[in-house]
């Protein structure tokens, strides 16, 4: 049974397999759609190729993750605004209602200086899309901690119309996902479902294999008036075979469906 909230497979969850494999696995496992992580795989950047895969497998693209990672700083353009605009065009072309975007890195000074206003301008231009700013986390190296984002890793400190709540990032930042969802309020537009142990690094474990209240957060969404989608974003690069990867992604989907259909105290 398909839950009222769509459960998507992030194409990042099949890495190091390519974007095309994400469509195949999403179809085989019964996901409701795909989140395309735009990265160095040229298929992830190509609306025509993505549309063809979507049609072939019967899997709609329902969110696009803009190329915000360190490894994607040259995808499409070195200009982060141009990358965001192209991600929006891709989403619009594919009929995906949501674009996921990270806060600016500290070294992206021009981008960071006008990020809130610039994001509002892009949102005005693409009025049918929600630009959901994702919560990130401090980075810990050699016993030290630093924040590589401006003005910080928590977008609710600044305030944006729409947010992506990432549970693995909550673990890495030692944040309570339920409290963060409360702060996001009606702006909570999208969820990245993954787990973590709270050891201070971004793990993206299969939900239920860490310490985060993944099930509780999912079961609270109905009571929050949530109208977005939940994208499974887990790391399977360590899987010893395609069968193991497929089993992990099936487990994550079953977890999401189970808890999305459960009642929650927030519903009262």
N, C-alpha and C positions, 0 to 999 in steps of 0.2 A: 504493500500500500504506500502510495506517495503522500508524504506529509504536506500540510498546508504551506509550510515554509520550504522553499526549494533547497535541496542539498546538492551543492556543486562539487565537482572535483577540480581542484587547482592543478593546472598543468605542471606546476613546480613539484607536485607530489609524485610524479613519475620519473623525475630526474635521477639518473642521467639519460633516460630514454627521451626521445624527442616529443615535441608537441603533438604530433600525429598519434603517438601511442596513448596519449591522455584521452583523446576522443574514443579510441578503440576500447580502452579499459572502462571509461565512463559508460559506454553503451553496454558492454558485457556485464557490468555489475549493477546497472540500473540506476545510476545517478540521474538527477533531474536536469543537469546541465554542466557547463564547464566554466571555470574562471581561467582565462588565458593570461599567463604571466608573460609579458613581452620581454624577451631577452635576446641572446645572440643567435638563437635558432631562427633562421630567416622566415620559416613558416609562421612563427608567432607574430611576425611583423606585417604579414601579408593578408589583407582582408579577403582577397579572392581565394587564396589557399584555405583560409580558415572557414570561409563560407562553404567551400566545396567539401571539406571534412565534416562540417556540421550537418550538411544535407546528406552526405553518404552514410553517416552513422546515426542520424536522427537525434543528435545531441546539440541543443542550442547553446550558444555562448551567452551567458547571463551576467558576466562581469569581466572587466579588463583591468589587469594590474599594470599601471604605467611603469616604464623602465626607470625605477628609482634606485636599483641596487648598485653597489660599487662596480660590478662587472658589466653593467648596462649603461654606463655614463656616456658611451659613444654610439649607442643604438639610435638610429635616425638622425641625431644631431647632438653636438656637444652642449647645445642650449637647452636647459631643463624645461623652459617654457614651451619650446618647440616640441620636445618629447611629450609633454603633457597634452598639447593641442593634438598631436598625432594620435595619442592614445584615445582622446575623446572622439576624434574622427573615426577611429577603428571601432570603438564601442557603438557609436551612432550608426555606422554602416551595418554592423552585425545585429543591431537591435538589443544590445546589452544596456541595461539601465544604470549600471554602476561602474565608476572608475575608481580604483583604489590608488591612493597616492600617499607617499611618505612625507613627513616634515623635511625641510631642507637640511642638507649637511652644513656643518659650520663653515666649510671653505666655499660654499656657494653664496657668497656675500650679497651679490646683486639680487639673486633669486630669493634669498631669505629676507632681504630688506623690504621687499614688496609682496611677500608671499600671500598674506591674507587678502590684500586688495586684488592682487593678480589672479588668485584663485577665484575670487568673486567675479572678476571680469570674464574668465574662461567659462564659469558656470552660467553667466548671462548669455554668452554666445551659444552654448550648448544647453539650452534650457530644459531639455528632456532628460538630462543626466544628473545623477548625484555623484559628487566628487567627495569620496569618503576618506578622510585623513586618518591614517592608522597610528595607533599607539606603538611606540618603539621601546627602547630600553637603554640603560647605561652600558657601556662596554668596560669589562674588567680585564686588565692585562698586567702581568707582573706585580700583582698585589695592589694595583692602583685602579681607580675608577674614573672614567671620563665620559662626558656626554657629547656624542658627535653630531647632535642635531640642534638647530636654532629655531625657536628660543629654548626648546627642550624636547625630551622624548615623549612627554604626555601632552597630546593636543588639546585636552580639555582645559589646560592652564591658559591657553590662548582663546579657545572657543571658535568652533566652525559649525556651519549648518549641518554637516554630515560627517559621520565617523565610521571607521572600521575597528572593531574590537578583536584583537588577536590574543588568544589565551596563552599561547607559548611566550609571547612577549610580556604578558603579565607575570608569568613565572620568572622570566629573566630579570624583570625590574622589581620583583618582590611586591607586586601590586595585587590587590584583591579584585578579580574580574567583576564580581557583583557590584562592588562599590564603583568601579570604573563605569560599568553600564549605567548605574544610577546617575553619575555625573554627565554621561553622554545624553541621557534622557531621550527625548523624541528624535534627537539627531543620530541615534544608533541606526545605521543603515545597512550594515554588513558585518558578518562575523567570520573570522578565520579560526577554524576549529583545529586545534592541536594541543598537546599537553606538554607539561614540563615539570621538573622536580624542584625548581626554585634554587638551583645551584648557581645562578648568576650567568647562565649562558642560554642561548636560543636553541632549544632542542627539537621542537616540532615533533613530539612523540605522538603515537596513535592515542586518541582520547581514551582515558581509563588506565593508562600506563604511567601516569605521572601523579602529581599531587593537586592539580588544579580542579576546581569545582565545575568541570566541563558539563556534566549532566545537569547540575543545578542551574547553571547559566542558560542552557538550552531550554530547560523546562520553564524558565521565567520569561521567555521571549513573548509568549502569547499575552501575558499580563502586562507587558510593556508596550503593547500595541505595535510590535515589530512587523514591518512590511517588507523587509529585505530578504536576503538569502544567506545561507550558511555554506561557506566553502571549506572543504576539508583540505588543510594545508599541513601535510605531514612529511617528514623526511624518510624516504625509502631507499636512499642511495646505498645503504648498508645491506639491503636485501640480497641474499645469496642467489636468488633466481627470480624469474618473472612470476612463478607460482607463489613465492613468499611475498612479493610486492602486491600481487593481486589479493592475497589473503589479508594483508594489512589494510588495504583500501576497502575491502568488503567489511572488515571489522569496524572500521571508522564510519562507514555509511550506516551500518546497523546500529551503532551507538547513537549516531545523530538522529536517526528515525525514531528510535526507542524513546529518547529523552525529549524530542520535540513534540511527541504526542502525549507526554506525561503532564499531569496537572502541576501547578505550582502555587505556593502561598501568595505570590504576587498577583495571581488571578483573582484573589478574593477582593 
